[in-house]
Amino acid sequence: MLRNATFFYIIKTYRGDNMDTNVGKLLKSIRESKNLTQEEVGRTLNLGRDAIIKIEKGTRKISADELKQFEELYNVEVEDLLNNEIDNHNVKGIILAGGTGTRLYPITEATSKQLVPVYDKPMIFYPLSVLMQAGIKDILVITTKEDQPGFIRLLGDGSQFGINITYIIQPSPDGLAQAFILGEEFIGDNPCAMVLGDNIYYGNGLEKELQKAVNNAENGYATIFGYQVKDPERFGIMEIDKYNNVLSVEEKPEHPKSDYAITGLYFYPKGVAAKAKQVKPSARGELEITTLNDMYLKESKLKASILGEGYTWFDTGTFESLLEASSMIRTIEKNKDIVICCPEMIGYTNGWLSLDKLSKRAILLNKNSYGKYLMKVAEKEIKNEKI
């Protein structure tokens, strides 16, 4: 934790002398991700709302004892997150948004599945938000040739979110591991995360799990995310011991060894593209991601992150899952008066998007609840800056 002079020196070395500002921004980002107000935090820590505002702006120094209180309240280690914030610019991100979406015909006969709305935002915003929550700014979107113009119209170069988005065409859907071969030049000699374009993740503490996966990737380990399901034979499956160590991985087994599905989110260390090239087509002619994961497992380089109670994962490839996901998101947003999985807000809280750009985005979208939420946040931030 942030307690010793050595660490303060490290942060100043990387960040200059504005450490209080950077810690403040990080604390603000964590608070907002947990849907806490400055008043609530100030009351809980017996510091008052004004003190929280000044700490988050970097205009009030924070003592080691106060920082310990923040860490206990937010259930994080600030030192780890700051170290990750330094390193995460090296981690690349891929969203695999190809495929034909035949399970959603006739809806997807005319458009990509990942452009279909899930309640108040396009489906692709959800996996995009996961990569951004992991601190990843450089993102490659893999699409079909026919659907790519639609993604470019929606996402552009990513600057409206404070990130960098590039695109590449998937000639044919030849398996998930193909994404790393297609993205080899983009990935370079960096760790890389990939998320499937139809997967939705939500839960308190997700950011912490993502940061662990980033740390693993930086240190030469792959990470897969497990979620307990009632029909494991439909998924790639991980077998784990009581300490969550991965014992085996299987692709849609007839007799599953566990009921933990391997979800569509993966973090890999540098060199993943070269490994993907070693994957041989399966009996169904695909470059299976399970085979790639098994390579890391055999090298004792595969870790598991289990998304237990308090987390929700959707593979939104069917009519039923689309409706369930939309209903859940609507309930959360109405109850908390927020917009979840919102790239603009994540970009702003990460310090990638300026308040001016957030305000302009809010004005563009002001005819619906999504835009009105951005406007409410922007107006509140403008007011706080004047304090």
C-alpha positions in Angstrom: 0.0 0.0 0.0 1.0 3.6 -0.4 3.0 3.9 2.9 6.7 4.2 2.1 9.0 6.9 0.7 10.3 4.5 -2.0 6.8 4.2 -3.5 6.3 8.0 -3.4 9.6 8.4 -5.2 8.5 5.9 -7.9 5.2 7.7 -8.5 6.9 11.1 -8.8 9.5 9.6 -11.1 6.7 8.4 -13.5 4.3 11.2 -12.9 6.2 14.3 -12.0 5.4 16.2 -8.9 1.6 16.1 -9.2 1.2 12.9 -7.2 -1.7 14.4 -5.1 -3.6 15.2 -8.3 -3.1 11.6 -9.7 -4.1 9.9 -6.4 -7.1 12.2 -6.3 -8.2 11.4 -9.8 -7.8 7.7 -9.1 -9.9 7.9 -5.9 -12.5 9.8 -7.7 -12.7 7.2 -10.5 -13.0 4.4 -7.9 -15.7 6.3 -6.0 -17.8 6.8 -9.2 -17.4 3.2 -10.3 -18.9 2.2 -6.9 -21.8 4.7 -7.4 -20.9 6.6 -4.2 -21.4 10.4 -3.8 -18.7 12.7 -2.3 -21.1 13.4 0.5 -21.5 9.7 1.3 -17.7 9.1 1.3 -17.1 12.2 3.4 -19.6 11.1 6.0 -18.3 7.6 6.2 -14.7 8.7 6.6 -15.6 11.6 8.9 -13.8 14.0 6.5 -16.8 15.9 5.1 -17.8 16.5 1.4 -15.6 19.5 0.9 -12.5 17.6 1.9 -13.4 14.8 -0.5 -13.8 17.3 -3.3 -10.4 18.9 -2.6 -8.7 15.5 -2.3 -10.1 14.4 -5.7 -9.0 17.6 -7.3 -5.5 17.3 -5.8 -5.7 20.5 -3.9 -5.6 18.9 -0.5 -2.8 16.5 0.6 -3.9 13.1 1.9 -2.3 11.5 4.9 -1.2 7.8 5.0 -3.9 7.1 7.6 -6.6 8.7 5.4 -5.4 6.8 2.4 -5.7 3.6 4.4 -9.3 4.5 5.2 -10.0 5.0 1.4 -8.5 1.7 0.6 -10.6 -0.1 3.2 -13.8 1.6 2.1 -13.2 0.9 -1.6 -11.6 -2.5 -1.0 -8.6 -1.7 -3.3 -4.9 -1.2 -3.0 -4.1 2.2 -4.4 -0.5 1.4 -5.0 -1.4 -1.5 -7.3 -3.9 0.6 -9.2 -1.4 3.4 -9.7 1.3 1.0 -10.9 -1.2 -0.5 -13.3 -2.1 3.0 -14.5 1.5 3.5 -15.4 1.8 0.2 -17.2 -1.6 -0.2 -18.9 -0.6 1.9 -21.9 1.4 -1.1 -23.0 -1.6 -3.5 -23.0 -3.6 -3.7 -26.2 -7.3 -4.6 -26.5 -9.3 -6.4 -29.2 -13.0 -6.6 -29.6 -14.0 -9.5 -31.9 -17.2 -8.2 -33.5 -17.3 -10.4 -36.7 -19.6 -13.3 -37.4 -22.9 -13.5 -39.0 -25.2 -13.5 -36.0 -27.5 -16.2 -37.4 -29.1 -16.9 -34.0 -30.6 -13.4 -34.2 -32.0 -13.6 -37.7 -34.0 -11.8 -39.0 -32.7 -8.8 -36.9 -29.1 -9.4 -38.0 -29.8 -10.0 -41.6 -29.4 -6.2 -42.1 -26.9 -5.3 -39.4 -24.2 -6.6 -37.2 -25.3 -8.3 -33.9 -22.9 -6.0 -32.0 -24.7 -2.9 -33.3 -28.1 -4.1 -32.0 -29.3 -2.1 -28.9 -29.2 -3.6 -25.4 -31.5 -1.3 -23.6 -30.0 2.2 -24.0 -26.8 1.6 -25.9 -25.3 -0.4 -28.8 -24.2 -3.9 -27.7 -20.5 -3.1 -28.5 -20.5 -0.4 -25.9 -20.5 -3.1 -23.2 -17.3 -5.0 -24.2 -15.7 -1.7 -25.0 -16.4 -0.5 -21.5 -14.7 -3.6 -20.1 -11.5 -2.9 -21.9 -11.6 0.8 -20.8 -12.2 -0.2 -17.2 -9.0 -2.3 -17.5 -7.2 0.9 -18.4 -6.7 -0.1 -22.1 -6.8 2.8 -24.6 -5.6 1.2 -27.8 -8.3 -1.0 -29.2 -8.7 -3.0 -32.4 -12.2 -3.8 -33.6 -12.4 -6.9 -35.8 -15.5 -6.9 -38.1 -16.9 -8.3 -41.3 -16.3 -6.4 -44.5 -20.1 -5.7 -44.8 -20.5 -4.4 -41.3 -17.3 -2.4 -40.8 -18.8 1.0 -42.1 -21.5 0.8 -39.4 -18.9 0.4 -36.7 -16.8 3.3 -38.1 -19.9 5.5 -38.1 -20.6 4.6 -34.5 -17.2 4.6 -32.9 -15.0 6.6 -35.3 -11.4 6.8 -34.1 -12.5 6.6 -30.4 -11.7 10.2 -29.6 -15.2 10.9 -28.3 -14.3 8.4 -25.5 -10.7 9.5 -25.1 -9.3 6.3 -26.7 -7.7 5.1 -30.0 -9.8 2.7 -32.1 -8.6 1.0 -35.3 -10.3 -1.6 -37.5 -9.5 -4.8 -39.4 -11.7 -7.1 -41.5 -12.2 -10.7 -40.6 -12.3 -12.5 -44.0 -14.1 -15.5 -42.5 -15.1 -16.6 -39.0 -12.4 -19.2 -38.4 -12.4 -19.4 -34.6 -11.6 -17.0 -31.7 -7.9 -17.6 -31.7 -7.8 -16.2 -35.3 -8.3 -12.7 -33.7 -4.7 -12.6 -32.5 -3.3 -13.6 -35.9 -5.3 -10.9 -37.6 -4.2 -8.4 -35.0 -0.5 -9.4 -34.9 0.8 -6.1 -36.2 -1.5 -4.2 -33.9 -0.5 -6.2 -30.8 3.2 -5.9 -31.6 5.4 -7.0 -28.6 2.7 -6.2 -26.0 0.3 -8.0 -23.8 -3.2 -8.1 -25.2 -6.8 -8.5 -23.9 -9.6 -9.8 -26.1 -13.3 -9.5 -25.4 -16.1 -10.9 -27.5 -18.4 -8.2 -28.9 -21.6 -9.8 -27.6 -20.5 -10.3 -24.0 -21.7 -8.1 -21.1 -20.1 -8.0 -17.7 -21.2 -6.1 -14.7 -20.5 -6.3 -11.0 -19.0 -4.4 -8.0 -15.3 -5.2 -7.9 -15.0 -6.0 -11.7 -12.3 -3.3 -12.0 -10.2 -5.0 -9.4 -10.4 -8.3 -11.2 -9.5 -6.6 -14.5 -6.4 -5.0 -12.9 -5.3 -8.4 -11.6 -5.6 -9.8 -15.1 -3.5 -6.9 -16.4 -0.9 -7.6 -13.8 -0.8 -11.2 -14.8 -0.4 -10.4 -18.4 2.4 -7.9 -17.7 4.1 -10.7 -15.7 3.8 -13.4 -18.4 0.5 -15.1 -17.4 -2.8 -15.5 -19.2 -6.1 -15.0 -17.4 -9.5 -16.5 -18.2 -12.8 -15.5 -16.5 -15.1 -18.2 -15.2 -18.8 -18.0 -14.5 -21.1 -20.7 -13.1 -23.7 -21.9 -15.6 -26.6 -24.4 -15.6 -25.7 -25.8 -19.1 -21.9 -26.1 -19.2 -22.0 -28.4 -22.2 -22.7 -25.3 -24.3 -19.5 -23.6 -23.4 -15.8 -23.9 -23.1 -15.3 -25.2 -19.5 -12.6 -24.7 -16.9 -11.9 -27.3 -14.2 -10.6 -25.6 -11.0 -9.5 -26.7 -7.6 -10.6 -25.2 -4.3 -7.9 -22.5 -4.7 -9.2 -21.5 -8.2 -6.1 -23.0 -9.9 -7.0 -24.2 -13.4 -6.7 -28.0 -13.8 -8.0 -28.4 -17.3 -9.9 -26.6 -20.1 -12.3 -28.2 -22.5 -14.3 -26.9 -25.5 -18.1 -27.8 -25.2 -17.5 -31.2 -23.5 -20.2 -33.8 -23.7 -19.6 -34.6 -20.0 -18.3 -31.4 -18.4 -15.9 -31.7 -15.4 -17.3 -28.5 -13.9 -20.1 -26.0 -14.4 -17.7 -23.0 -14.8 -18.0 -21.6 -18.3 -15.0 -19.8 -19.8 -16.5 -16.4 -20.7 -15.6 -14.3 -23.6 -12.8 -12.2 -21.9 -9.2 -13.2 -22.1 -5.9 -11.5 -21.1 -2.6 -12.8 -22.6 1.1 -11.8 -22.2 3.2 -10.7 -25.0 3.8 -13.3 -27.7 0.1 -14.4 -28.0 0.0 -13.9 -31.7 2.9 -16.3 -32.3 1.2 -18.8 -30.0 -2.1 -18.5 -31.9 -0.3 -19.4 -35.1 0.5 -22.7 -33.5 -3.1 -23.6 -33.0 -4.3 -26.3 -35.3 -7.9 -26.3 -36.6 -10.3 -28.4 -34.6 -12.7 -31.1 -35.9 -15.1 -28.3 -36.7 -12.4 -26.5 -38.6 -11.9 -23.6 -36.1 -8.9 -22.2 -34.3 -10.2 -22.8 -30.9 -9.4 -20.4 -28.0 -9.5 -23.4 -25.7 -6.5 -24.8 -27.5 -4.7 -21.6 -27.0 -5.6 -21.5 -23.3 -4.4 -25.1 -23.0 -1.0 -24.1 -24.3 -0.6 -21.6 -21.5 -2.0 -24.2 -19.0 0.6 -26.7 -20.0 3.3 -24.1 -19.3 1.7 -23.4 -15.9 1.0 -19.9 -17.2 -2.8 -19.9 -17.0 -4.8 -18.2 -14.2 -8.5 -18.1 -13.5 -10.6 -15.2 -12.3 -14.0 -16.5 -11.0 -16.9 -14.1 -11.3 -19.0 -15.3 -8.4 -22.0 -13.8 -6.5 -22.5 -10.1 -7.2 -21.4 -10.4 -10.9 -23.5 -10.8 -14.0 -22.4 -12.1 -17.4 -24.5 -12.3 -20.5 -23.7 -13.9 -23.9 -26.3 -11.9 -25.8 -26.5 -14.1 -28.8 -30.2 -15.1 -28.5 -33.5 -13.2 -28.2 -33.9 -14.4 -24.6 -30.5 -13.2 -23.5 -31.0 -9.9 -25.2 -34.2 -9.3 -23.3 -32.8 -10.5 -20.0 -29.8 -8.2 -20.3 -31.9 -5.2 -21.3 -34.2 -5.7 -18.4 -31.3 -6.1 -15.9 -29.6 -2.9 -17.2 -32.8 -0.9 -17.1 -33.5 -2.0 -13.5 -30.0 -1.1 -12.3 -30.0 2.3 -14.1 -33.5 3.2 -12.9 -32.8 2.2 -9.3 -29.4 4.0 -9.1 -30.2 6.9 -11.5 -27.0 6.2 -13.5 -25.9 4.8 -16.8 -23.7 1.8 -16.5 -21.0 0.6 -19.0 -20.8 4.1 -20.4 -17.6 4.7 -22.4 -17.9 8.5 -22.1 -18.0 8.3 -18.3 -15.2 5.8 -18.1 -13.0 7.9 -20.4 -13.7 10.9 -18.3 -13.1 9.3 -14.9 -9.9 7.7 -16.3 -8.6 11.2 -17.2 -8.7 10.4 -20.9 -11.6 12.7 -21.9 -11.8 16.3 -21.0 -14.8 17.9 -19.3 -15.3 20.1 -22.4 -15.5 17.0 -24.7 -17.8 15.2 -22.2 -20.1 18.3 -22.2 -20.1 18.3 -26.1 -21.0 14.7 -26.2 -23.8 15.2 -23.7 -25.3 18.0 -25.8 -25.2 15.7 -28.9 -27.1 13.0 -27.0 -29.4 15.3 -24.9 -32.7 14.0 -26.3 -32.6 10.8 -24.2 -31.8 9.6 -20.7 -28.2 8.6 -21.8 -27.4 12.1 -22.8 -29.2 13.7 -19.9 -27.1 11.6 -17.5 -23.9 12.8 -19.2 -25.1 16.4 -19.0 -26.0 16.0 -15.3 -22.4 14.7 -14.6 -20.8 17.5 -16.7 -22.8 20.2 -14.9 -21.9 18.8 -11.5 -18.2 18.7 -12.5 -18.3 22.3 -13.7 -19.9 23.4 -10.5 -17.3 21.5 -8.4 -14.4 23.1 -10.4 -15.7 26.5 -9.2 -15.6 25.6 -5.6 
